[in-house]
Amino acid sequence: MIENFPFSQTVAPLLEWFQKNARTLPWRESPTPYRVWVSEIMLQQTRVEAVKPYFERFIQALPDIPSLAECEEERLLKLWEGLGYYNRVRNMQAAAQTLVKEYGGKLPADYEELLKLKGIGHYTAGAIASIAYGIPVPAVDGNVFRVITRVSADDSDIMKQSFRTKAEQVLQEVIPKNSASPFNQALMELGATVCLPNGAPQCRKCPWEDFCQAAKQDLWTKIPVKSKAKPRKIEEKTVFIIQDEEKIVLRKRPSRGLLAGMYEFPNTCGHLSEKEALRWLKEQNLSPIRIQKLEPAKHIFSHVEWHMTGYVIRVDELSDQKGNMMFVERAESEERYPIPAAFGAYTKYMKIRLGNEKFSDD
């Protein structure tokens, strides 16, 4: 159990290992509070390599808290396009607006004050406080849970709040007062690059190999223990890629709920046959001249899965807006309108790209 394990022995070898093995990452080059904050929010459930170009574009476009606070929402969502979990960037903007009004446009060098900001929980507050300000408080994420439960062979359920609180208490006791930043980053790095989330841990490269209990007892496949989430709800959808020679059809999602305020391809519930699809299009006052069935696609959200089928619809001419549908130029849609990655499987039929794809060389 973590409370009985002598964690003090982990500190020195961990810091020595990190000094030699720390990856070069853009947010580490100049770990200002704002850069740490942006990177940590982006890194939630997204791979480091995918985040790098997003981070650099975001910081270039919005270099400080006031610029984030003032950014127009569609531009903000476009900068975030492809990262998913769009409420995170909305919460960042709300927090930035609070910081401008109440904190002089700066993140406070105070763990408890950071927790008061919208979208900042214990982990993010700990990361900002320790990495940017050197305050000795823990920052416990999934990587940290994995390494501390394995080294101590603790089979507690890491999803329980009681365990998370216990983990923070244990680390608070050993975090070095003058090395809080490298200590917390080293724990994260160890979990990301050695004690891996998927696949076998690289124990021979681990600074804790000599005293890791999971390694000694061959328990890495059983630890950490994580209770299963409830099954996701399955939703079937038919997606319509409607276009003429120059324009495509988008519509804006409601301001609340899943993917709020984003732009999407017109879609409807259920998997429609071609005959049903044509009837739906006529109900939208559209006159198709060609229809092509597309391959099925799936997108997974945290609590729901979309199982999609699609049709490319060619119409003679898109001129006037119909209902909540917008007729926009292809290039304009790629540059201006934030389209969620949930529809990424079908954007190729419109010759537009989302997120990082827009900036690839090919």
Secondary structure by P-SEA (a helix, b strand, c coil): cccccccccccaaaaaaaaaccccccccccccaaaaaaaaaaacccccccaaaaaaaaaaacccaaaaaaccaaaaaaaacccccaaaaaaaaaaaaaaaacccccccccaaaaaacccccaaaaaaaaccccccccccccaaaaaaaaaaaccccccccaaaaaaaaaaaaaccccccaaaaaaaaaaaaaccccccccccccccccccccccccccccccccccccccbbbbbbbcccccccccbbbbbbcccccccccccccccccccccaaaaaaaaaaacccccbbbbbcbbbbbcccbbbbbbbbbccccccccccccbbbbcaaaaacccccccccccccccccccccccccccc
